Amino acid sequence: MGITRREFNKTALLAGGAVALGGSRSFADSENVIHKAIPSSGEEIPIVGLGTNRYGVGSSDAARAPLRAALNRFRELGGTVVDTAPSYRTSESVLGDLIADLGIRDELFVATKSDQSGGDAVAGQMQESLDKLKTNSFDLMQVHNLRGWQEAFPVMREWKAEGRIRYIGITTSNARQYADLEKIMQQEDLDFVQLNYSLEQREAAKRLLPLAADRGMAVMINRAFGGGRIFDAVADRPVPDWAREFDCSSWAQLLLKYALSHPAATVVIPGMTKTKHVEDNMMAARGRLPNEEERRQMEAFYDAL
């Protein structure tokens, strides 16, 4: 018999309570989080990060309190990578306030993006992002959806040389941009590429993921839940028993572990605005990842839905 998401959430709450009461070894132990290396530097980062495209809320305590709790829980569970963008409404400003309030900037790997054309516009936007995020530097600066990449990369490299950016990358979440992204990856020396990859949307595995591996680029995965079809398809069905073999107890973990088990994958960034989702998703960074045979089993299961 498998484990339903409801049963998992009950277990997670009990485990969280044990941590609050001083339990020494539980799933909340951040030392158990799987890390992967950034190829260009060898620096290791936790494999589950935090996407913030829904952090663009207002300034009220009621709107921000759940996000503050989710971000703090993410950090408690060993998460460090936080991805945002100027186009996510007020997400950068909200994150800047929350990070400063929690006093955790030095514990995080902060990534954001530029979507401007023209060197001056790129520099201006990046300065605004610094101000909103209340930081002196970015861990990762990315060209958002390939916009203005020719003008953006020279400016980003200047900032990197000055110590204001640690890593440079580019993003997409649309298969229609794959051909252009492939050309950019072939000609530019980048630290990261961010793209969509999931059990539902596997196109990136054909050319882009192998290319990233060949070029020594870390891969940040967005849309690891695909379009959400699998959640509708499985409804309240339990996770298959065979998922236990790779330490998986929820559908969200199954999807995240599938994406993360690709050899080229470095980190995945599901959106998380609630602590219960943080606790569920961060379990995907523990235990072991599926092997190639188990990945094929997961694909066959999904394709049969």
Secondary structure, DSSP 4 states (H G I P E B T S, - for coil): ----HHHHHHHHHHHHHHHHTT-SSSTT-GGG--EEE-TTT--EEESB-EE-TT----S-HHHHHHHHHHHHHHHHTT--EEE--TTSTTHHHHHHHHHHHHT-GGG-EEEEEE--SSHHHHHHHHHHHHHHHT-S-EEEEEEGGGTTHHHHHHHHHHHHHTTSEEEEEEE---GGGHHHHHHHHHHS--SEEEEE--SS--GGGTTHHHHHHHHT-EEEEE-TTTTSHHHHHHTTPPPPGGGGGGT--SHHHHHHHHHHTSTT--EE--B--SHHHHHHHHGGGSS----HHHHHHHHHHHHT-
